Amino acid sequence: MTSDATLPIGVILAGGLARRMGGGDKPMRAIGGRTILSHVVDRLAPQCAELILNANGDPARFAAFGLPVVADTLEDYPGPLAGILAALDWTAENRPGTAWVVSVAGDCPFLPRDLVARLEEAREAENADLAVAASGGWSHPVIGLWKVALRDELRDALVREDMRKIDRWTARYRLATVAWPKEPVDPFFNANTVEDIDEAETLAALLPD
């Protein structure tokens, strides 16, 4: 992992409750003999200055990964926007020279290795405030590039307006959307159910790594 200050902080959002899997931590489920979180870390780490993990509850369960675990600062699991806010706040406090955070879902084992480069390229080309990923005609707002300077505006939206949907918040800003092909594997495939885990095992065999 590089320490280049021009690269963003990467946050892996793992604060969900995994109700469709009967609870527990989705990123700790295994695909190809390794946890989903291991796949995410391996793909994202080279693209970022460093990684943090947004998760609630006992952080010790992630100790093997050696990542700072940052809990939501808002109560009652208000969703991924709260995790993004926690990452922006952590970055402002701990890495004040870093202007950007890239977020990914903790249950996406096939993330593209050019994620950060393409998001940044599109944001700059379109003079955008934010950038998000897309594939197959669908936007994936959890996977995006966020400006640390917008953290107070995000906090206000979460607390005062009770905002929960990411795309409602991003609609307020100039947004760049970057599309990736779904073949041979959708890079933003996410393992939400037990059946998804089985499918991911099959998909993993289609990738060179």
C-alpha positions in Angstrom: 0.0 0.0 0.0 1.4 3.4 -1.0 1.6 6.3 1.4 1.2 8.9 -1.5 -0.8 11.8 0.1 -2.4 12.5 -3.3 -4.2 9.1 -3.1 -7.6 8.8 -1.3 -8.2 7.0 1.9 -10.2 3.9 1.2 -13.1 2.9 3.4 -14.6 -0.6 3.3 -18.2 -0.3 4.5 -19.0 -3.3 6.6 -21.4 -1.8 9.1 -24.6 -3.6 7.8 -26.6 -6.1 9.7 -26.6 -8.9 7.0 -30.2 -9.8 7.7 -30.5 -11.7 4.4 -27.8 -14.0 5.7 -29.2 -14.4 9.1 -27.0 -11.8 10.7 -23.2 -11.8 11.2 -20.5 -10.1 9.0 -21.0 -10.7 5.3 -17.4 -9.7 4.5 -16.2 -12.6 6.7 -17.9 -15.2 4.6 -15.5 -17.2 2.5 -15.1 -17.4 -1.3 -12.4 -19.5 -2.9 -11.0 -20.3 0.6 -10.6 -16.7 1.6 -12.9 -14.2 3.2 -14.7 -11.7 1.0 -13.0 -9.0 3.0 -9.6 -10.4 2.1 -10.5 -10.1 -1.6 -11.7 -6.5 -1.1 -8.5 -5.5 0.7 -6.3 -7.1 -1.9 -8.0 -5.2 -4.7 -8.4 -1.8 -3.1 -5.3 -1.4 -1.0 -2.9 -0.7 -3.9 -5.2 2.1 -5.1 -5.3 4.0 -1.9 -3.0 5.8 0.6 -4.3 3.5 3.3 -7.5 1.6 4.2 -9.9 1.9 7.1 -12.9 -0.4 7.9 -16.3 1.0 8.8 -17.9 -1.5 11.2 -20.0 -1.4 14.3 -19.7 -3.7 17.3 -16.6 -5.3 18.7 -13.7 -4.3 16.4 -11.6 -7.2 17.6 -13.3 -9.5 15.2 -11.4 -7.8 12.4 -8.0 -7.7 14.2 -6.4 -10.1 11.8 -6.6 -7.5 9.0 -4.6 -4.8 10.8 -6.9 -2.0 9.7 -8.3 0.9 11.8 -11.9 0.1 12.6 -14.1 3.2 12.5 -17.6 2.9 13.9 -20.6 5.0 12.8 -20.8 8.2 14.8 -24.7 8.1 14.5 -26.9 5.7 16.3 -29.3 3.0 15.1 -27.4 1.9 12.0 -28.6 4.6 9.7 -27.0 3.0 6.6 -24.0 3.5 4.3 -24.2 7.3 4.4 -23.3 7.1 8.1 -20.3 5.0 7.2 -19.2 7.4 4.6 -19.6 10.3 7.1 -17.5 8.3 9.7 -14.8 7.9 7.1 -14.8 11.5 6.1 -14.6 12.6 9.8 -11.8 10.1 10.5 -9.8 11.3 7.5 -10.2 15.0 8.5 -9.0 14.3 12.0 -6.2 11.8 11.3 -5.1 12.6 7.7 -5.8 16.4 7.4 -3.8 16.6 4.2 -6.1 14.1 2.4 -9.0 15.6 0.4 -10.7 12.5 -0.8 -12.2 9.2 0.4 -13.2 6.3 -1.8 -15.8 4.0 -0.4 -16.6 0.4 -1.4 -19.0 -2.2 -0.1 -17.4 -4.9 2.1 -19.3 -7.7 0.2 -17.9 -7.0 -3.3 -15.1 -9.5 -3.9 -14.5 -8.6 -7.6 -13.8 -4.9 -7.4 -11.9 -3.4 -10.4 -8.3 -2.7 -10.0 -8.7 0.6 -11.8 -11.5 1.8 -9.6 -9.8 4.8 -8.1 -8.0 5.9 -11.3 -11.2 5.9 -13.4 -13.3 7.6 -10.7 -10.7 10.4 -10.3 -10.3 10.8 -14.1 -14.0 11.2 -14.6 -14.4 13.6 -11.7 -11.7 15.8 -13.0 -12.8 15.6 -16.6 -16.4 16.6 -15.6 -15.4 19.1 -12.9 -17.6 17.1 -10.6 -17.9 17.2 -6.8 -18.3 13.4 -6.5 -18.0 10.3 -8.6 -19.8 6.9 -8.4 -19.5 3.6 -10.1 -22.0 1.9 -12.4 -22.4 -1.4 -14.3 -25.1 -3.0 -16.4 -27.1 0.2 -16.5 -27.2 0.5 -12.7 -25.5 3.0 -10.5 -23.7 1.7 -7.4 -23.7 4.8 -5.1 -22.0 2.9 -2.2 -18.9 2.7 -4.4 -17.8 6.3 -4.9 -15.3 9.1 -4.4 -16.2 11.6 -1.7 -14.8 15.0 -0.9 -13.8 15.3 2.7 -14.8 19.0 2.7 -18.4 18.0 2.3 -18.6 16.2 5.6 -20.4 18.9 7.5 -23.1 19.1 4.7 -23.5 15.3 4.9 -23.8 15.3 8.6 -26.5 18.0 8.4 -28.4 15.9 5.9 -28.2 12.8 8.0 -29.1 14.5 11.3 -31.4 17.3 10.4 -33.1 15.8 7.3 -32.9 12.1 8.4 -31.6 11.3 4.9 -30.8 7.7 4.3 -30.5 7.2 0.5 -27.1 8.0 -1.0 -28.5 9.0 -4.4 -30.7 11.6 -2.8 -27.7 13.2 -1.3 -25.5 13.0 -4.4 -28.3 14.6 -6.5 -27.4 17.9 -4.8 -24.0 17.9 -6.4 -22.3 17.7 -9.7 -21.9 13.9 -10.0 -19.7 11.9 -12.4 -20.8 8.3 -13.1 -18.3 5.8 -14.4 -19.5 2.5 -16.0 -17.7 -0.8 -16.1 -18.6 -3.8 -18.2 -20.4 -6.7 -16.6 -18.5 -9.4 -18.6 -17.0 -11.7 -17.8 -17.9 -10.8 -14.2 -19.7 -7.8 -12.8 -17.0 -6.1 -10.8 -19.7 -4.8 -8.4 -21.3 -8.2 -7.8 -22.2 -8.2 -4.1 -22.8 -11.2 -1.9 -26.1 -10.5 -0.1 -27.4 -14.0 0.3 -26.2 -17.5 0.9 -27.1 -18.2 -2.8 -24.9 -15.2 -3.8 -22.0 -16.9 -2.1 -22.5 -20.0 -4.1 -22.6 -17.9 -7.3 -19.5 -16.0 -6.4 -17.6 -19.3 -6.1 -18.5 -20.0 -9.7 -17.7 -16.4 -10.9 -14.3 -16.4 -9.1 -13.2 -19.2 -11.4 -13.7 -16.8 -14.4 -11.2 -14.3 -13.2 -7.4 -14.6 -13.7 -6.8 -13.8 -10.0 
